[in-house]
């Protein structure tokens, strides 16, 4: 092999190694970013249920995006819930599937909560084991709740919005 061919081969090998090295170096940074987002979203949902359990309306609403079209209705719904029940207890919390989509994310959680009806002293309606889906948006450095709803309602809405059989099967 001539010196010129050897030099070209050496340059190509070095270029490939440096390219592979930069890909390898960028992968952990991406993983760290995902891990950081996951930790932030976990903290957001934990704070949400901590404030919910304390019936802290302002604390819950501070975690919402003020830009959410459901902000006012959610505040009103929470006010009604907190007025109707006593002693909300979060018995278990499981952080589930997380789906990142750019500045938006879907987080599924399973919680078990109990509460007492404020008038009767019996178990409050709408509590128990709940499968919930949170839709969150990133505002600056912080994740905020855009909306949340029972996971079966979220699935039904996505299924109805799917335009093709392929999209429906993907769900």
Number of C-alpha atoms within 10 A of each C-alpha: 6 6 8 9 10 11 12 11 12 12 12 12 12 12 12 12 12 12 12 12 12 11 11 11 11 12 12 11 11 11 11 12 12 13 12 12 19 18 11 16 24 18 13 20 22 16 15 19 19 16 18 20 19 16 20 17 15 11 16 22 20 14 19 22 20 14 12 16 11 15 17 12 11 16 16 13 12 18 14 11 16 21 12 15 21 20 15 18 17 18 11 10 16 13 16 14 11 17 13 15 9 8 11 15 21 20 21 20 21 17 18 15 19 21 22 18 19 15 10 9 11 11 15 21 13 11 16 15 14 16 16 19 23 22 19 25 23 17 12 8 8 14 23 27 26 22 18 17 14 15 18 12 12 16 13 12 11 14 17 10 11 15 10 10 10 9 12 13 9 9 11
